[in-house]
Each structure stands twice: as C-alpha cells, then as structure tokens.
Amino acid sequence: MESSTRIRILNGESVLSNQQLKDAGLKVTLPRLKILNILENAREKHHSAEDVYKLLIEAGEDVGLATVYRVLTQFESAGLVCRHNFEDGHAVFELSGDNHHDHMVCVDSGKVIEFVDKQIEELQHKIAEAHGYDLIDHNLVLYVKKKK
Ligand SMILES: [Zn+2]
C-alpha cells in the first residue's frame, strides 16, 4: 500500500490500520494501533521488539516493552506480521503480505538486508525436485560481515 493512499485522522492514527486490525480479527486497541503504525511508517522494515519499543518512546508514546512483545506475538498469530528468528536469538518482525524475499544479517551490526535472486529461487526448486519433492516454502538467511 502506498503511503499516499493512507487516510489519516487527526490523532495520527490511520483508518487503514483500524481496518487491518479488524480484518485480522483483532480488537482495535490503542497499543495495537500505535505498534501497527510504527511498523507501517518506520524507515526500516525489520524490527526487534526493542526497536519498536524505542520508536514508541521516541514518539512520546507510553507503551511498555511487555505490551510490545505481547502485541507483536498477537500480530504474528493473526498473520499481520512475520517473525524471523535469526541466529543468537535475534528475532525481528516485519509486516506480512510483501513479495517473497530472503534476508542477510550483518553479524556485527545486526542490520537486516533483503534480497531476491532468481537463480537461487530456481535452484532450490531443482534441488527439491531432484529429491522427488515439490518445494512449498523456504527460508534462507545469509550471515554476513561488512567488507573491510
Ligand atoms: Zn524482510
């Protein structure tokens, strides 16, 4: 969804977020709206619970870290967000519904980089096929270090 198509109401919450929560079968509550707004509007797409918490604090919102965890888990169960469990317990959340992509994680900074590679996608199908299977899903994470 283009950000320009988001309808805003006076308190900064979007009407769209309201509908998204309802569509996901979740009751519209202020913490849920605020967290959904952070996920939709932040520059970065991948956030740990702590990242979301910090952004809320920066925005002057009074939402506790435990609430952030709880809401993100509810969002995950409702299919609104995907959780990626990277190495070392580094878990990040991103809004679902995006096109398929894979991730790289910088082991020094924790930065998450998205990529799509047509050859890798095709190769994975071929490998599954060679073993007599149809590929139904995959999860590829590269752990990287910035070149010196
Ligand atoms: Zn991603």
Residues whose N, C-alpha, C, O or C-beta is under 5 A from the ligand:
A	BS01	ZN	E94 E114
